[in-house]
């Protein structure tokens, strides 16, 4: 039995890229789901700017950026392992769900961080946001054919969202000065 060479893998990746682009161009681009994704990529940051006081933005943005980077990395890994998939995409390339990874998730958790100045309040807000993402937004995105889980349970998403946001807050508080 022979194994594929690096060239074989690259050739298949090239074909997959072209097929993916053609699918995006003819099945995703300008559909109502695509417009929802575009709105989800822009609107949360506008809301964020309106809700976060100027003097707190750098601190809260550092938190949001950390959440966004972790979300993007985990999303690429999960999609690559076929734990979930994205039938509709804003762009035909990775990260698979740019509007969620770099906008909706970081903005929402950073608002929980901003308004939950004390750990007790933050943990409560964190649980609420993690619950909403895992048990409301994921099923809604499945229904709208933006997201599809391949036997990846909602409770695992809930645990992931919760642990990541707690870890990021803990880390941010170790690196940056305490906010008032």
C-alpha positions as CSV (number, residue, x, y, z in Angstrom):
1,X,0.0,0.0,0.0
2,X,1.4,3.4,-1.0
3,X,0.7,6.5,1.0
4,X,-0.1,9.9,-0.6
5,X,2.9,12.2,-1.1
6,X,2.9,15.8,-0.1
7,X,2.3,16.7,-3.8
8,X,-0.8,14.4,-3.8
9,X,-2.2,16.1,-0.7
10,X,-1.6,19.6,-2.2
11,X,-3.3,18.6,-5.5
12,X,-6.4,17.5,-3.6
13,X,-6.3,20.6,-1.5
14,X,-6.2,22.7,-4.7
15,X,-9.2,20.8,-6.1
16,X,-11.0,21.2,-2.8
17,X,-10.3,25.0,-2.8
18,X,-11.7,25.4,-6.2
19,X,-14.8,23.3,-5.5
20,X,-15.4,25.2,-2.2
21,X,-15.1,28.5,-4.0
22,X,-17.6,27.4,-6.7
23,X,-20.0,26.2,-4.0
24,X,-19.6,29.5,-2.1
25,X,-20.0,31.6,-5.3
26,X,-23.2,29.8,-6.5
27,X,-24.8,28.6,-3.2
28,X,-23.8,31.0,-0.4
29,X,-23.0,34.4,-1.8
30,X,-25.9,36.9,-1.4
31,X,-28.3,34.3,0.1
32,X,-30.3,35.6,3.1
33,X,-28.0,33.5,5.4
34,X,-25.0,35.3,3.8
35,X,-26.5,38.7,4.6
36,X,-27.2,37.5,8.2
37,X,-23.5,36.5,8.5
38,X,-22.4,39.9,7.1
39,X,-24.6,41.8,9.6
40,X,-23.2,39.5,12.4
41,X,-19.7,40.5,11.3
42,X,-20.3,44.2,11.6
43,X,-23.2,45.1,13.9
44,X,-21.8,43.7,17.2
45,X,-18.7,45.9,17.0
46,X,-20.9,48.9,16.4
47,X,-22.9,48.0,19.5
48,X,-19.6,47.4,21.4
49,X,-18.3,50.9,20.7
50,X,-21.6,52.4,21.8
51,X,-21.7,50.4,25.1
52,X,-18.1,50.4,26.3
53,X,-16.8,53.6,27.7
54,X,-13.8,55.0,25.9
55,X,-11.5,54.7,29.0
56,X,-12.2,51.0,29.3
57,X,-12.0,50.0,25.6
58,X,-8.4,49.0,25.5
59,X,-8.7,46.7,28.5
60,X,-12.0,45.2,27.3
61,X,-10.7,44.9,23.7
62,X,-7.7,42.9,25.0
63,X,-10.2,40.5,26.6
64,X,-12.2,40.3,23.3
65,X,-9.2,39.8,21.2
66,X,-8.0,36.9,23.4
67,X,-11.5,35.3,23.2
68,X,-11.5,35.8,19.4
69,X,-8.1,34.2,18.9
70,X,-8.9,31.2,21.0
71,X,-12.4,30.8,19.3
72,X,-10.8,31.0,15.8
73,X,-8.1,28.4,16.6
74,X,-10.6,26.0,18.2
75,X,-13.1,26.5,15.4
76,X,-10.5,25.7,12.7
77,X,-9.4,22.6,14.7
78,X,-13.0,21.5,15.3
79,X,-14.0,22.0,11.6
80,X,-10.9,20.2,10.4
81,X,-11.7,17.3,12.7
82,X,-15.2,17.3,11.2
83,X,-16.8,17.9,14.7
84,X,-18.9,20.6,13.1
85,X,-19.3,22.2,9.7
86,X,-20.5,25.4,8.1
87,X,-22.9,24.9,5.1
88,X,-23.1,28.7,4.6
89,X,-20.0,30.9,4.8
90,X,-19.4,34.6,4.6
91,X,-16.1,34.0,2.9
92,X,-14.9,30.9,1.1
93,X,-11.8,30.5,3.3
94,X,-10.9,30.0,6.9
95,X,-11.6,30.8,9.7
96,X,-14.8,28.8,9.0
97,X,-17.2,31.1,10.8
98,X,-15.5,34.5,10.9
99,X,-18.5,36.4,12.1
100,X,-18.9,34.3,15.2
101,X,-15.2,33.7,16.0
102,X,-14.0,37.3,15.6
103,X,-17.2,39.3,16.3
104,X,-20.2,37.7,18.0
105,X,-18.4,35.5,20.5
106,X,-15.7,38.0,21.6
107,X,-18.1,41.0,21.7
108,X,-20.7,39.2,23.7
109,X,-18.2,37.7,26.2
110,X,-16.4,41.1,26.5
111,X,-19.7,42.8,27.4
112,X,-20.1,40.2,30.1
113,X,-16.6,41.0,31.2
114,X,-17.2,44.7,31.1
115,X,-20.4,44.6,33.1
116,X,-19.3,41.8,35.4
117,X,-16.6,43.7,37.2
118,X,-16.7,41.5,40.2
119,X,-16.0,37.8,39.8
120,X,-19.4,36.7,41.1
121,X,-21.3,38.8,38.6
122,X,-19.0,37.9,35.8
123,X,-19.5,34.1,36.5
124,X,-23.3,34.6,36.4
125,X,-23.1,36.6,33.1
126,X,-20.6,34.1,31.7
127,X,-23.0,31.2,32.4
128,X,-25.9,33.1,30.8
129,X,-23.9,33.9,27.7
130,X,-22.4,30.4,27.4
131,X,-25.9,28.9,27.8
132,X,-27.3,31.2,25.1
133,X,-24.5,30.4,22.7
134,X,-24.7,26.6,23.3
135,X,-28.5,26.0,23.6
136,X,-30.1,28.9,21.7
137,X,-27.7,30.3,19.1
138,X,-26.1,27.0,18.0
139,X,-29.6,25.3,17.4
140,X,-30.8,28.5,15.6
141,X,-27.7,28.5,13.4
142,X,-28.3,24.8,12.7
143,X,-31.9,25.5,11.8
144,X,-30.8,28.3,9.4
145,X,-28.1,26.1,7.8
146,X,-25.2,28.3,8.9
147,X,-23.9,25.6,11.3
148,X,-24.1,21.9,11.6
149,X,-22.9,19.8,14.4
150,X,-21.6,16.3,13.7
151,X,-22.4,14.7,17.0
152,X,-20.8,17.5,19.0
153,X,-23.1,18.0,22.0
154,X,-24.3,21.3,23.2
155,X,-23.2,20.6,26.8
156,X,-19.6,20.4,25.5
157,X,-19.9,23.8,23.8
158,X,-21.3,25.2,27.1
159,X,-18.3,23.8,29.0
160,X,-15.9,25.1,26.4
161,X,-17.4,28.6,26.3
162,X,-17.5,28.8,30.1
163,X,-13.9,27.5,30.7
164,X,-12.3,29.6,28.0
165,X,-13.9,32.8,29.1
166,X,-13.0,32.2,32.8
167,X,-9.5,31.4,31.8
168,X,-9.2,34.5,29.6
169,X,-10.5,36.7,32.4
170,X,-8.1,35.2,34.9
171,X,-5.2,35.6,32.5
172,X,-6.1,39.2,31.5
173,X,-6.2,40.1,35.2
174,X,-2.7,38.7,35.7
175,X,-1.2,40.6,32.7
176,X,-3.1,44.0,32.7
177,X,-3.5,46.3,35.7
178,X,-6.7,45.9,37.6
179,X,-9.5,47.9,36.0
180,X,-11.7,50.2,38.0
